[in-house]
Amino acid sequence: MLTLVTGGARSGKSGFAEAYCSRLSDQGVYVATAQALDAEMQARIEHHRQQRDSRQFAWKTLEEPLELAGLIEGLRNKMHLGPDSADQTDRHRARPVGVAAAGQERTANRQPPVGGGDKHPVILVDCLTLWLSNWLLQYEQDPDIEERVSEKLDQLAVGCSKFAGDSAKHLVLVTNEVGYGLVPEYKLGRHFRDLSGVMNQRFAHAADHVFLVTAGIPMELKSRRYDF
């Protein structure tokens, strides 16, 4: 199943997404897209890691700021995590945290499963918005920036849509609602706002469930939508 969780900054969306994942399986793969480009961001990433480590849920963490499509496709093709699945994660260990390339693998709470070890691990991506901004920065000087980033978005959407309707495999995507503010004054900001809106609509359309989190309160949107 494909689930999208959206909301504003500090809305509680990530906490809800993690709790939601714990209801779907007893183990999960946490795909982090943030890049530790400065000390403050590195401290923030480490804080989130420690929070996950402290919870009673078996998270395996992969850091991938750019090549999400390939990673998710590999995880989908080999959902059971074990000694024979190393080929799916080794390529995401190549560089230390903070380098703009495939990140390093990390496993949290490596305890035995508590609710039936035959379940597939749930995959949580946090978040799509940072992934999008990473690609925008990669193509910042390219005159065809929107076209280039849209190609990456197409690749990711194709891979993620394969989870829709599959009750045995779960992919949860976290994103941000960024379009409530003023029109950005600079060009890159406008590209970011426009592509964020297109991205969220696209994944919401494909998803089985869509949650909006506001002030820590989640609401499921798709069951309440108005259809013409």
KEKE-3310 file (N, C-alpha, C; in steps of 0.2 Angstrom, whole numbers, plus 5000, padded with zeros to 4 digits):
npx = (5004:5002:5006:5003:5010:5007:5010:5013:5029:5036:5024:5021:5020:5031:5032:5019:5020:5030:5024:5012:5018:5023:5011:5009:5019:5032:5044:5055:5061:5070:5071:5081:5082:5089:5103:5118:5124:5129:5134:5123:5113:5118:5118:5104:5100:5106:5099:5086:5090:5093:5081:5073:5081:5077:5065:5053:5055:5060:5070:5079:5091:5093:5103:5099:5101:5097:5096:5083:5073:5080:5084:5072:5065:5074:5072:5059:5059:5066:5060:5062:5073:5089:5103:5105:5101:5110:5115:5106:5108:5121:5126:5122:5131:5142:5148:5152:5141:5133:5139:5135:5129:5126:5122:5126:5122:5112:5107:5094:5089:5091:5083:5074:5059:5043:5030:5027:5037:5036:5031:5033:5045:5040:5042:5048:5050:5057:5062:5051:5051:5064:5071:5067:5072:5086:5088:5085:5095:5106:5104:5104:5110:5106:5098:5086:5080:5068:5063:5073:5072:5059:5060:5067:5057:5047:5053:5054:5040:5035:5041:5036:5023:5020:5018:5005:4989:4994:4993:5002:5014:5021:5023:5027:5027:5033:5030:5030:5019:5020:5014:5006:5011:5018:5021:5037:5052:5063:5070:5073:5067:5054:5053:5055:5043:5033:5036:5035:5021:5016:5022:5017:5003:5003:5008:4999:4987:4991:4992:4985:4981:4980:4986:4984:4993:4991:4995:4999:4988:4982:4973:4964:4963:4959:4947:4938:4937:4930:4922:4919)
npy = (4994:5011:5026:5043:5056:5072:5089:5105:5113:5106:5101:5089:5078:5069:5062:5056:5048:5039:5032:5027:5018:5009:5002:4995:4985:4975:4979:4991:5000:5015:5028:5041:5058:5069:5080:5083:5097:5107:5111:5112:5106:5093:5090:5090:5079:5069:5070:5066:5053:5047:5048:5039:5027:5026:5021:5007:4999:4991:4999:5000:5011:5020:5032:5042:5055:5058:5047:5040:5033:5021:5015:5012:5004:4993:4989:4986:4974:4965:4963:4956:4958:4953:4942:4939:4950:4960:4965:4975:4986:4989:4998:5010:5014:5021:5034:5045:5053:5068:5070:5073:5061:5043:5038:5032:5016:5011:5003:5002:4997:4983:4971:4955:4953:4957:4954:4944:4938:4936:4946:4959:4972:4989:5003:5019:5035:5050:5065:5068:5082:5087:5079:5083:5097:5094:5089:5100:5109:5102:5105:5118:5128:5124:5128:5121:5117:5113:5104:5094:5090:5086:5074:5066:5066:5059:5046:5042:5042:5032:5020:5021:5020:5007:5001:5004:4998:4986:4975:4968:4975:4989:5007:5022:5039:5054:5072:5090:5103:5117:5128:5137:5150:5166:5171:5166:5176:5174:5165:5151:5148:5149:5139:5128:5129:5127:5114:5107:5107:5101:5088:5084:5083:5073:5062:5060:5058:5045:5037:5026:5030:5046:5057:5072:5082:5093:5104:5093:5084:5071:5069:5059:5061:5056:5048:5057:5066:5077:5072:5076)
npz = (5000:4997:5005:5009:5019:5024:5028:5037:5042:5057:5061:5066:5058:5054:5066:5067:5056:5059:5070:5063:5054:5063:5066:5055:5053:5061:5059:5051:5036:5036:5026:5025:5018:5021:5020:5029:5029:5036:5053:5062:5055:5055:5068:5070:5062:5069:5081:5077:5074:5086:5093:5086:5089:5102:5103:5103:5091:5077:5067:5052:5045:5031:5022:5009:4999:4985:4975:4976:4968:4963:4975:4982:4972:4973:4986:4986:4977:4985:4999:5011:5024:5027:5029:5015:5008:5007:4995:4991:4999:5001:4992:4997:5007:5004:5007:5020:5032:5027:5014:4998:4991:4989:5005:5022:5029:5043:5058:5069:5086:5086:5089:5091:5081:5087:5083:5074:5063:5050:5042:5030:5030:5033:5023:5025:5019:5023:5019:5005:5001:5005:4997:4984:4985:4985:4972:4965:4969:4963:4950:4948:4940:4928:4913:4910:4921:4928:4919:4920:4934:4934:4927:4936:4946:4939:4937:4951:4954:4946:4952:4965:4964:4962:4974:4977:4981:4985:4997:5005:5005:5011:5008:5015:5013:5017:5016:5013:5015:5006:5000:5006:5009:5004:4987:4981:4981:4973:4959:4960:4971:4967:4957:4966:4974:4965:4959:4971:4974:4962:4964:4976:4973:4963:4970:4980:4972:4967:4979:4991:5004:5011:5022:5031:5042:5055:5068:5076:5074:5065:5049:5039:5022:5009:5010:5013:5002:4990:4976:4959)
capx = (5000:5006:5003:5007:5009:5009:5009:5018:5035:5034:5016:5020:5019:5036:5030:5014:5022:5033:5019:5008:5022:5023:5005:5009:5024:5036:5051:5055:5067:5069:5075:5082:5085:5092:5110:5121:5128:5132:5134:5116:5109:5121:5115:5097:5099:5108:5094:5081:5092:5092:5074:5071:5084:5074:5058:5053:5053:5066:5072:5085:5091:5097:5103:5100:5098:5096:5094:5077:5070:5083:5084:5065:5064:5078:5069:5053:5061:5068:5058:5064:5079:5092:5110:5105:5099:5115:5116:5101:5109:5128:5128:5120:5135:5148:5151:5150:5135:5135:5142:5130:5129:5123:5124:5128:5117:5113:5102:5092:5085:5092:5080:5070:5053:5038:5023:5026:5043:5035:5029:5038:5046:5037:5047:5047:5054:5057:5055:5051:5053:5071:5074:5066:5077:5092:5089:5085:5102:5110:5103:5103:5113:5104:5092:5081:5080:5061:5063:5078:5070:5053:5062:5068:5051:5044:5056:5052:5033:5034:5043:5032:5016:5020:5016:4998:4985:4998:4992:5007:5020:5019:5028:5025:5030:5032:5031:5028:5014:5024:5011:5002:5014:5019:5025:5044:5054:5068:5068:5074:5061:5047:5054:5054:5036:5029:5037:5032:5014:5015:5024:5012:4997:5004:5009:4992:4983:4992:4992:4979:4979:4983:4985:4986:4994:4991:4996:4999:4982:4981:4967:4964:4960:4956:4941:4934:4937:4924:4923:4915)
capy = (5000:5018:5031:5050:5060:5079:5094:5110:5112:5105:5099:5082:5073:5063:5057:5052:5043:5033:5028:5024:5013:5003:4998:4991:4980:4976:4981:4995:5003:5022:5031:5048:5061:5075:5081:5087:5102:5111:5108:5113:5101:5087:5089:5089:5073:5065:5070:5061:5046:5045:5047:5032:5022:5025:5018:5000:4997:4989:5003:5000:5017:5021:5039:5043:5061:5059:5041:5037:5028:5015:5012:5010:4998:4988:4987:4982:4968:4961:4966:4953:4960:4947:4941:4938:4956:4965:4968:4980:4991:4991:5004:5016:5015:5023:5040:5047:5058:5075:5070:5073:5055:5038:5039:5026:5012:5011:4999:5004:4993:4976:4966:4951:4955:4955:4953:4940:4940:4935:4952:4963:4978:4995:5008:5026:5040:5056:5067:5070:5089:5088:5075:5088:5102:5092:5089:5107:5112:5099:5107:5125:5132:5121:5132:5117:5114:5110:5098:5089:5088:5082:5068:5062:5065:5054:5040:5040:5041:5025:5015:5021:5018:4999:4999:5005:4992:4979:4975:4965:4979:4996:5012:5028:5045:5061:5078:5096:5108:5123:5133:5142:5156:5171:5169:5167:5182:5172:5160:5144:5147:5148:5132:5123:5129:5124:5107:5104:5107:5096:5082:5082:5081:5067:5056:5060:5054:5038:5034:5023:5034:5052:5060:5079:5083:5100:5105:5086:5080:5069:5068:5055:5065:5053:5046:5063:5071:5078:5070:5079)
capz = (5000:4996:5010:5009:5025:5022:5033:5038:5046:5064:5062:5069:5052:5055:5072:5065:5051:5062:5073:5058:5052:5069:5066:5049:5053:5067:5057:5045:5033:5037:5021:5026:5012:5023:5020:5034:5025:5041:5060:5064:5052:5057:5075:5069:5060:5075:5086:5075:5075:5093:5094:5083:5093:5109:5102:5103:5084:5073:5061:5048:5042:5025:5020:5002:4997:4978:4971:4979:4964:4963:4981:4983:4968:4975:4992:4984:4974:4990:5005:5018:5026:5030:5026:5008:5005:5008:4989:4990:5003:5001:4988:5000:5012:5001:5009:5027:5033:5025:5008:4993:4987:4993:5012:5025:5032:5051:5061:5076:5089:5082:5093:5087:5080:5092:5081:5068:5059:5042:5039:5026:5034:5030:5021:5027:5016:5026:5016:4998:5000:5005:4991:4979:4985:4984:4965:4962:4970:4959:4943:4949:4935:4922:4910:4909:4928:4929:4915:4923:4940:4933:4925:4942:4949:4935:4939:4957:4954:4944:4957:4971:4962:4962:4980:4978:4981:4987:5005:5008:5005:5013:5007:5018:5011:5021:5012:5016:5011:5006:4995:5009:5010:4998:4981:4983:4977:4969:4954:4962:4976:4963:4955:4972:4976:4959:4958:4977:4973:4957:4967:4981:4970:4960:4974:4983:4967:4967:4986:4994:5009:5012:5029:5033:5050:5057:5075:5079:5073:5058:5046:5032:5017:5003:5011:5014:4997:4986:4969:4954)
cpx = (5004:5002:5007:5005:5011:5007:5014:5024:5033:5027:5015:5019:5024:5034:5024:5016:5025:5028:5014:5012:5022:5017:5005:5013:5027:5043:5050:5061:5066:5074:5075:5085:5089:5100:5113:5126:5132:5131:5127:5112:5111:5118:5108:5096:5101:5103:5088:5083:5091:5085:5071:5074:5081:5068:5058:5051:5060:5067:5079:5086:5096:5097:5104:5096:5095:5093:5089:5074:5073:5083:5077:5063:5068:5075:5063:5054:5063:5066:5060:5071:5083:5099:5110:5103:5104:5116:5112:5103:5117:5130:5126:5124:5141:5152:5148:5144:5137:5137:5136:5130:5126:5126:5125:5122:5118:5107:5101:5088:5085:5089:5076:5063:5048:5031:5023:5032:5042:5033:5035:5039:5043:5043:5045:5052:5052:5063:5056:5053:5060:5074:5073:5071:5084:5093:5089:5092:5107:5110:5102:5105:5111:5098:5086:5080:5073:5061:5067:5075:5063:5055:5064:5062:5047:5046:5054:5044:5031:5035:5038:5025:5015:5017:5008:4994:4988:4997:4997:5014:5018:5025:5024:5029:5028:5034:5029:5023:5018:5020:5007:5005:5014:5022:5033:5047:5060:5066:5068:5069:5055:5047:5052:5046:5032:5030:5035:5025:5012:5016:5019:5005:4998:5005:5002:4987:4984:4991:4985:4976:4983:4981:4988:4987:4995:4990:4996:4993:4982:4974:4968:4960:4956:4949:4936:4933:4931:4925:4917:4911)
cpy = (5006:5023:5037:5053:5067:5083:5100:5108:5111:5104:5093:5077:5067:5059:5053:5047:5037:5029:5024:5017:5007:4999:4993:4985:4980:4977:4986:4998:5011:5025:5039:5052:5068:5075:5085:5092:5107:5108:5107:5107:5094:5085:5087:5082:5068:5064:5065:5054:5043:5044:5041:5027:5021:5022:5011:4998:4996:4993:5001:5006:5017:5029:5040:5050:5062:5053:5037:5031:5021:5011:5009:5004:4992:4985:4983:4975:4963:4964:4963:4955:4955:4947:4941:4945:4962:4969:4974:4986:4993:4997:5010:5017:5019:5029:5041:5052:5065:5076:5069:5067:5050:5038:5032:5023:5012:5007:5001:4998:4986:4971:4961:4954:4953:4953:4949:4942:4939:4941:4956:4969:4984:4999:5015:5030:5047:5061:5068:5077:5090:5084:5080:5094:5100:5091:5096:5111:5109:5102:5115:5130:5129:5125:5128:5113:5111:5104:5092:5086:5084:5075:5063:5061:5059:5047:5037:5038:5034:5020:5015:5019:5011:4997:5000:4999:4986:4979:4972:4969:4986:5001:5018:5034:5051:5066:5084:5100:5115:5129:5137:5149:5161:5168:5170:5172:5180:5166:5153:5143:5145:5141:5127:5123:5126:5117:5104:5102:5101:5089:5079:5079:5074:5061:5055:5056:5047:5034:5031:5027:5040:5056:5068:5080:5090:5100:5098:5082:5078:5068:5064:5059:5062:5050:5051:5068:5071:5077:5073:5074)
cpz = (5000:5001:5009:5015:5023:5028:5033:5042:5054:5066:5065:5064:5053:5061:5071:5061:5054:5066:5069:5056:5057:5069:5060:5049:5060:5066:5051:5042:5033:5032:5022:5020:5014:5022:5025:5031:5030:5048:5063:5061:5054:5064:5075:5067:5065:5080:5084:5075:5082:5095:5092:5087:5099:5109:5101:5096:5080:5067:5058:5044:5036:5023:5013:5000:4990:4975:4974:4975:4964:4969:4983:4979:4971:4982:4991:4981:4979:4997:5011:5019:5030:5027:5018:5004:5005:5001:4988:4994:5003:4997:4991:5007:5010:5004:5016:5026:5030:5018:5003:4988:4992:5000:5015:5029:5040:5053:5068:5079:5086:5087:5089:5086:5085:5090:5075:5063:5052:5039:5035:5030:5030:5028:5022:5024:5020:5024:5009:4997:5000:4999:4985:4979:4984:4976:4962:4963:4965:4952:4943:4943:4928:4919:4910:4916:4930:4925:4918:4930:4939:4930:4931:4946:4945:4937:4946:4958:4952:4949:4963:4970:4962:4968:4981:4977:4983:4995:5008:5009:5006:5012:5010:5016:5015:5016:5016:5012:5012:5002:4999:5010:5004:4992:4982:4978:4972:4965:4956:4967:4973:4960:4960:4974:4971:4959:4965:4976:4968:4960:4972:4978:4966:4964:4978:4978:4967:4973:4987:5000:5009:5018:5029:5040:5051:5065:5079:5078:5066:5056:5040:5027:5011:5004:5012:5008:4993:4979:4964:4950)
residu = (MET:LEU:THR:LEU:VAL:THR:GLY:GLY:ALA:ARG:SER:GLY:LYS:SER:GLY:PHE:ALA:GLU:ALA:TYR:CYS:SER:ARG:LEU:SER:ASP:GLN:GLY:VAL:TYR:VAL:ALA:THR:ALA:GLN:ALA:LEU:ASP:ALA:GLU:MET:GLN:ALA:ARG:ILE:GLU:HIS:HIS:ARG:GLN:GLN:ARG:ASP:SER:ARG:GLN:PHE:ALA:TRP:LYS:THR:LEU:GLU:GLU:PRO:LEU:GLU:LEU:ALA:GLY:LEU:ILE:GLU:GLY:LEU:ARG:ASN:LYS:MET:HIS:LEU:GLY:PRO:ASP:SER:ALA:ASP:GLN:THR:ASP:ARG:HIS:ARG:ALA:ARG:PRO:VAL:GLY:VAL:ALA:ALA:ALA:GLY:GLN:GLU:ARG:THR:ALA:ASN:ARG:GLN:PRO:PRO:VAL:GLY:GLY:GLY:ASP:LYS:HIS:PRO:VAL:ILE:LEU:VAL:ASP:CYS:LEU:THR:LEU:TRP:LEU:SER:ASN:TRP:LEU:LEU:GLN:TYR:GLU:GLN:ASP:PRO:ASP:ILE:GLU:GLU:ARG:VAL:SER:GLU:LYS:LEU:ASP:GLN:LEU:ALA:VAL:GLY:CYS:SER:LYS:PHE:ALA:GLY:ASP:SER:ALA:LYS:HIS:LEU:VAL:LEU:VAL:THR:ASN:GLU:VAL:GLY:TYR:GLY:LEU:VAL:PRO:GLU:TYR:LYS:LEU:GLY:ARG:HIS:PHE:ARG:ASP:LEU:SER:GLY:VAL:MET:ASN:GLN:ARG:PHE:ALA:HIS:ALA:ALA:ASP:HIS:VAL:PHE:LEU:VAL:THR:ALA:GLY:ILE:PRO:MET:GLU:LEU:LYS:SER:ARG:ARG:TYR:ASP:PHE)
# end
